[in-house]
């Protein structure tokens, strides 16, 4: 099997990597996280101008990509730069509603998770009521990324015992905004009779598809983060000297670094496998297998890189600190390693 990128994807990867290398800095990420939006608007406008959101959708939706490997190319580069940006939310919303405005750069987010839902997509307590032809939503949503900066808020709610999707104006809800540990911002959302427009009446299948695509994108981002952490650690081992020689010459550290490299390559193979099966009949099985492996590998990469760096690896000024926090948080979105291990067992036994 030929794993090489197509010419179009190679061009996208090269141009995206150059752009992010030139524009993304640790200080810029920290400033954006402390800002109102949670991301750098200038960098976001540059991504839109390059056509990056269009690469996330197929031609019938107005894009020029949309396949699993298109997601992998884009999000691996975002991870390599450690950039918080609402592109993952673009994948989610664009898989559930119109993508035309998203390709043009509109910021949108999905409010689905609730305080007690954990990773269960079907656990939705928010209620939708219809009166005089209009819909009103009542309930709470938890950890909604970039809600304070969104122009389109897509909210899930129960309607006639089905999970439906509604579009809600951001100023119609109450938000409590806060920074996320790995960069970016999120909000707790309170809906108290908020006016809503029905988008999709029975959205459960669409939600499963959207979350599968978003999980693949998240795994690709984690892979990029691992590659960036690996590069920092190898460089540190080559340059940090102790007893008159680089610490990378110590056999114990060489063995530990070799284990990290092997696990990262295994994670890459898993992400490639998932992206190749994203539209196949066993999609969910591959999603859980990959997310479980990514969660376990991320934990190893973070722990080993910080231990091999020593105290500098924990400082805010050094790039590893942000990358390690962001990679750690990957395991807590769309289901952690334990959740997906149990899901994989259920799916494999079915």
Number of C-alpha atoms within 10 A of each C-alpha: 3 4 6 8 13 10 9 11 18 13 12 19 20 12 13 20 18 11 15 19 13 9 12 16 15 19 12 15 22 19 16 21 22 17 14 16 20 28 25 20 12 10 17 18 13 16 18 17 13 15 17 23 27 22 22 33 25 14 12 9 17 16 18 18 21 20 17 22 24 23 26 26 24 24 27 24 27 24 24 23 23 30 27 24 25 22 24 23 21 24 26 23 24 23 21 20 16 13 22 15 13 22 23 14 21 16 22 25 26 26 24 22 24 22 12 13 15 15 16 13 16 15 16 22 19 20 20 24 17 12 7 5 6 11 17 20 26 18 17 24 24 20 21 22 26 28 27 22 19 19 16 19 24 25 23 28 27 21 18 12 9 14 24 22 28 24 18 21 16 18 11 14 18 15 20 13 20 19 19 19 13 22 24 27 28 22 21 20 22 19 20 14 16 19 20 22 16 17 17 16 16 16 17 17 10 15 22 14 19 17 18 22 27 23 24 26 27 25 31 32 29 34 28 27 30 30 22 20 24 21 12 17 22 16 12 17 19 13 13 13 13 11 6 7 12 14 19 21 13 12 10 11 15 15 11 13 21 12 14 21 16 11 20 22 13 15 25 21 12 21 29 18 16 31 25 15 17 20 15 11 9 13 17 22 18 24 26 28 19 28 31 24 19 30 24 17 22 26 15 15 26 24 13 19 23 18 13 19 17 10 9 15 21 17 11 13 12 13 20 26 19 23 25 25 17 24 26 19 17 23 23 13 14 21 20 19 21 15 16 23 18 13 19 20 13 11 14 10 7 6
